[in-house]
Amino acid sequence: MESKKPAEEIGFSGRLSLTCKYGENGYQVPAALYEGGTDDLLALDKFRIVAGTEPSYNNLCDLDRLLQSVTHIAASFEVNRDKVPLICLGVKHGNSCGAAVGENPAEAARQMITGDPLAIFGGLVMLNYPVTEEVAEALVGHGMPDGQRRPLDGIIAPSFDSGALGYFQRKGDKCRLLANPALASLGRASLDPAPRFRYVRGGFLAQPNYTYILDFGDPELKKYGQATRQQEDDMLMAKAIGDTSNSNTITIVRDGRLIANGVGQQARVRGAKLALNLASYCGHHTEGASASSDSFFPFTDGVEELERAGIKAIVSTSGSIKDKEVVKFCEDKGICLYLIPDRMGRGFFGH
């Protein structure tokens, strides 16, 4: 990669946009959102409150993560399929806990909810299509006992039908409904190219944003076996979600639905075991599913776990001294393995 020198001096400023009741915890006061004067249509200050109280600090953090994930999913499909599907995405504590793509709005919502019905309780949901009454019913009612509603912390969409608003009411107006028409036209151009800053004691870190998109036509992508079109679609989704979740991450997708996101593990094999445990807990069958690893497998133990669960397609990066052993294992077991150079497509995120 081309080496670039960082600026000798850098800084940023913002104008108060929204005051939060508190920060991550109740004793962290004051807390606020500051807008930087950007013309980005997906900037957080461009989201309009349709109903409910103003978003909390944690809501805003999750909104930012949702935007990272949803734009990566949209860009991946536009680059490889020339079409962005309907996307319904749920997040909890910064990591995707439900996601689905499809052509039917209500069905995509139902598939997202059933990805992890427990984790989505109190979660934040983003869609790239309007919320109708049917979609609202799917989000709060699907899989719930008669007469009960699923509590959600917020819904973010391009728009809301008037008849859908009543479905989300919670005591204290705790379900925030946020609208932004720009969500309806997501694609490759929606990725955020702005640098990322992070406070550290005595200063801050700066780096380019994460904008890598898996491209099946890239000559640097090495394919060991040929995945089916559905497996490749699932790879696109798994890669986009896993690379915008806290690393180390193993992400499993089957038939356009996220069935497990094993995030934040210090050992990659544990990420695989966590993902498989989550899928089993939620009653999902992993046979024939696709998986993504946000970096290379340092040993074969991670792919061995995935193979025992019936995973048939894996996208990862190369760069391990054990790459040849990982490739041979997958070839011997009939697993399609797609490898991206680690220098190009490593998906570490959220350190």
C-alpha positions in Angstrom: 0.0 0.0 0.0 1.1 3.6 -0.7 2.6 5.2 2.4 1.1 8.5 3.4 2.5 10.9 6.1 0.0 12.1 8.7 -0.7 15.9 9.0 1.6 17.7 11.4 -1.4 19.3 13.0 -5.1 18.4 12.9 -8.2 19.4 14.8 -11.9 19.5 14.6 -14.8 21.5 16.1 -18.6 21.2 16.2 -21.8 23.0 17.0 -24.1 21.7 19.7 -26.9 19.8 17.9 -28.6 17.7 20.6 -28.3 17.5 24.4 -28.5 14.0 25.9 -30.0 13.3 29.3 -26.6 11.6 30.2 -23.8 9.7 28.6 -23.2 6.0 28.5 -24.2 5.8 32.2 -26.4 8.0 34.3 -23.6 9.7 36.2 -21.8 10.9 33.0 -23.3 14.3 32.7 -23.3 16.4 30.5 -23.4 14.6 27.2 -24.3 15.9 23.8 -24.1 15.5 20.0 -22.1 18.1 18.1 -22.5 18.5 14.4 -19.5 19.3 12.2 -21.2 21.3 9.5 -20.9 18.5 6.9 -23.1 18.2 3.9 -23.3 14.4 4.4 -27.0 13.4 4.1 -26.4 10.5 6.5 -24.8 12.7 9.2 -26.4 12.0 12.6 -27.8 15.5 12.9 -29.7 14.9 9.6 -32.0 12.4 11.3 -35.5 13.8 12.2 -37.4 12.7 15.3 -40.8 11.5 14.2 -42.0 10.2 17.6 -40.7 9.4 21.1 -38.1 11.1 23.2 -34.8 12.4 21.8 -32.2 9.7 21.3 -29.8 8.9 24.1 -26.0 9.0 23.9 -26.1 5.2 23.6 -28.7 5.4 20.8 -26.5 7.8 18.9 -23.5 5.5 19.3 -25.6 2.6 18.0 -27.0 4.7 15.1 -23.4 5.4 14.0 -22.6 1.7 14.1 -25.8 0.9 12.2 -24.8 3.3 9.5 -21.4 1.6 9.2 -23.0 -1.8 8.8 -25.9 -0.9 6.6 -23.8 1.1 4.1 -21.3 -1.8 3.9 -24.1 -4.3 3.2 -25.6 -1.9 0.5 -22.2 -1.2 -1.1 -21.3 -4.9 -1.2 -24.5 -5.8 -3.1 -24.2 -2.9 -5.4 -20.6 -3.7 -6.3 -21.3 -7.4 -6.8 -24.9 -7.7 -7.8 -25.7 -4.2 -9.3 -28.7 -4.0 -7.0 -29.2 -3.1 -3.3 -31.8 -5.4 -1.6 -34.1 -4.4 1.2 -32.1 -4.4 4.4 -33.3 -4.7 7.9 -30.7 -4.5 10.6 -30.8 -4.7 14.4 -28.0 -3.7 16.8 -27.4 -4.1 20.5 -24.4 -2.5 22.3 -22.8 -1.5 19.0 -22.9 -5.0 17.3 -25.4 -6.4 14.9 -27.6 -9.0 16.5 -30.1 -9.4 13.7 -30.0 -8.7 9.9 -31.8 -9.8 6.8 -31.9 -8.9 3.1 -34.7 -9.7 0.7 -37.4 -8.4 -1.6 -40.4 -8.5 0.8 -40.4 -5.6 3.4 -42.3 -7.4 6.2 -40.5 -10.7 5.6 -37.1 -9.0 5.9 -38.2 -7.6 9.2 -39.4 -11.0 10.4 -36.2 -12.6 9.4 -34.2 -10.0 11.2 -36.2 -10.4 14.4 -35.8 -14.2 14.4 -32.0 -14.0 13.9 -31.6 -13.5 17.7 -35.1 -12.9 19.3 -33.5 -12.5 22.7 -30.8 -10.0 21.9 -33.1 -7.7 19.8 -35.2 -6.9 22.9 -34.5 -3.2 23.6 -32.4 -3.0 20.5 -32.2 -0.4 17.7 -33.4 -1.2 14.2 -32.5 0.4 10.9 -34.2 -0.2 7.5 -33.5 1.2 4.1 -37.2 1.1 3.2 -40.4 2.7 4.6 -42.1 1.4 7.8 -45.7 0.4 6.9 -48.2 -1.0 9.3 -47.3 -4.5 8.1 -43.6 -3.9 8.7 -44.3 -2.4 12.2 -46.4 -5.4 13.1 -43.6 -7.7 12.1 -41.0 -5.8 14.2 -43.0 -5.7 17.4 -45.4 -8.6 17.1 -43.7 -11.5 15.2 -43.0 -14.4 17.5 -44.5 -12.7 20.5 -47.3 -14.2 22.7 -50.8 -12.9 21.9 -51.3 -9.4 23.1 -47.7 -8.7 23.9 -45.4 -6.3 22.0 -41.6 -6.5 21.6 -40.0 -3.5 23.3 -37.5 -1.8 21.0 -35.4 1.3 21.8 -35.8 2.8 18.4 -36.5 2.5 14.7 -34.6 4.3 12.0 -36.0 4.4 8.4 -36.5 6.6 5.4 -40.1 7.3 6.4 -43.0 6.0 8.5 -46.7 5.5 7.5 -49.0 7.3 9.9 -50.7 4.0 10.7 -47.4 2.5 11.8 -46.6 4.9 14.6 -48.9 3.5 17.2 -47.2 0.1 17.1 -44.1 1.4 18.7 -45.4 3.3 21.7 -43.7 2.5 25.0 -44.2 3.9 28.4 -42.2 7.1 28.7 -42.0 7.4 24.9 -38.8 5.3 25.1 -39.1 4.0 21.5 -37.6 6.7 19.3 -38.6 6.9 15.7 -36.0 8.6 13.5 -36.5 9.3 9.8 -34.0 10.1 7.0 -35.0 9.9 3.4 -31.3 9.3 2.4 -31.6 5.7 3.8 -33.8 4.8 0.8 -30.9 5.2 -1.7 -28.0 3.5 -0.1 -25.1 2.2 -2.2 -21.4 2.3 -2.8 -21.4 6.1 -2.6 -23.0 6.0 0.9 -19.8 4.7 2.6 -18.3 7.3 5.0 -14.9 8.4 3.7 -14.2 10.9 6.5 -11.3 10.1 8.9 -12.1 8.6 12.3 -10.9 10.2 15.5 -10.6 8.6 19.0 -9.8 10.3 22.2 -6.9 8.8 24.1 -5.4 10.2 27.3 -3.6 13.4 26.5 -4.7 13.6 22.8 -6.4 11.6 20.1 -5.8 9.0 17.4 -6.7 9.6 13.8 -7.0 7.1 10.9 -8.8 6.7 7.6 -12.3 5.2 7.8 -12.9 1.6 7.0 -14.2 1.4 3.5 -13.1 -2.0 2.1 -15.8 -3.7 0.1 -15.5 -7.4 -0.9 -15.4 -7.7 -4.7 -15.7 -11.1 -6.2 -14.1 -9.8 -9.4 -10.9 -8.6 -7.7 -7.9 -10.5 -9.1 -6.3 -10.5 -5.6 -9.2 -12.5 -4.2 -8.1 -16.2 -4.2 -10.9 -18.7 -4.5 -10.5 -22.3 -3.4 -13.7 -23.9 -4.8 -16.7 -22.1 -6.2 -19.5 -21.1 -3.9 -23.1 -20.9 -5.1 -24.7 -17.6 -5.7 -26.6 -17.8 -2.5 -23.5 -18.7 -0.5 -21.7 -15.7 -2.1 -24.6 -13.4 -1.2 -24.4 -14.7 2.3 -20.6 -14.1 2.3 -21.2 -10.4 1.2 -23.6 -9.9 4.1 -21.4 -11.7 6.7 -18.3 -9.8 5.6 -20.0 -6.4 5.9 -21.5 -7.2 9.3 -18.4 -8.9 10.8 -16.1 -6.1 9.6 -18.2 -3.5 11.4 -18.5 -5.4 14.6 -16.0 -5.5 17.5 -13.1 -7.8 16.5 -12.2 -10.6 16.7 -15.4 -11.6 14.9 -16.8 -14.7 13.3 -20.2 -14.0 11.5 -22.6 -16.7 10.1 -25.3 -16.0 7.6 -27.7 -18.4 6.0 -30.2 -17.6 3.2 -29.9 -13.9 3.6 -30.3 -13.9 7.4 -27.7 -13.3 10.1 -27.9 -16.3 12.4 -24.9 -15.5 14.6 -22.4 -12.8 15.2 -19.6 -14.0 17.5 -17.9 -10.7 18.4 -15.2 -9.4 20.6 -13.2 -12.6 21.2 -9.5 -12.6 21.9 -9.0 -16.0 20.1 -10.4 -16.6 16.7 -11.5 -20.2 17.5 -13.5 -18.8 20.4 -15.2 -16.5 18.0 -16.2 -19.5 15.9 -17.4 -21.4 19.0 -19.4 -18.4 20.3 -21.0 -17.9 16.9 -22.0 -21.5 16.7 -23.3 -21.5 20.3 -25.5 -18.4 19.5 -26.9 -20.0 16.4 -27.7 -23.2 18.3 -29.3 -21.2 21.2 -31.6 -19.5 18.7 -32.5 -22.7 17.0 -30.8 -22.1 13.7 -29.4 -24.8 11.5 -25.9 -24.0 10.3 -25.7 -26.7 7.6 -24.9 -25.0 4.3 -24.4 -21.5 5.8 -21.6 -19.1 5.0 -19.2 -17.6 7.5 -16.8 -14.6 7.6 -13.7 -14.1 9.7 -12.5 -10.5 10.0 -8.9 -11.7 9.8 -7.0 -14.8 9.0 -7.2 -18.1 10.8 -3.9 -18.5 12.7 -4.6 -22.3 13.0 -7.0 -24.8 11.5 -9.0 -25.0 14.8 -11.4 -22.3 13.8 -12.3 -23.7 10.4 -12.5 -27.2 12.1 -15.3 -25.9 14.4 -17.1 -24.3 11.5 -16.8 -27.5 9.4 -18.2 -29.7 12.1 -21.3 -27.4 12.2 -21.9 -27.8 8.4 -20.5 -24.5 7.2 -19.8 -24.8 3.5 -18.4 -21.4 2.5 -16.0 -19.1 4.3 -14.6 -15.7 3.4 -11.5 -14.7 5.3 -8.1 -13.0 4.8 -4.7 -14.6 4.1 -1.5 -13.9 5.9 -1.2 -16.6 8.4 1.8 -19.0 8.5 -0.8 -21.7 8.6 -2.6 -20.5 5.4 -1.6 -23.7 3.4 -2.9 -25.9 6.2 -6.2 -24.0 6.3 -6.6 -24.2 2.6 -5.9 -27.9 2.5 -8.3 -28.6 5.3 -11.1 -26.7 3.5 -10.3 -28.4 0.2 -10.3 -31.8 1.8 -13.7 -31.1 3.5 -15.4 -29.6 0.5 -15.6 -26.1 1.9 -15.4 -23.1 -0.5 -12.7 -20.8 0.9 -12.3 -17.2 -0.4 -9.2 -15.4 0.8 -8.4 -11.7 0.6 -4.9 -10.4 1.4 -4.9 -9.3 5.0 -3.2 -6.0 4.1 -6.3 -5.2 1.9 -9.3 -6.6 3.6 -8.7 -7.2 7.3 -11.8 -6.1 9.2 -10.6 -5.2 12.6 -13.0 -2.7 14.1 -14.0 -1.1 17.4 -10.8 -1.5 19.4 
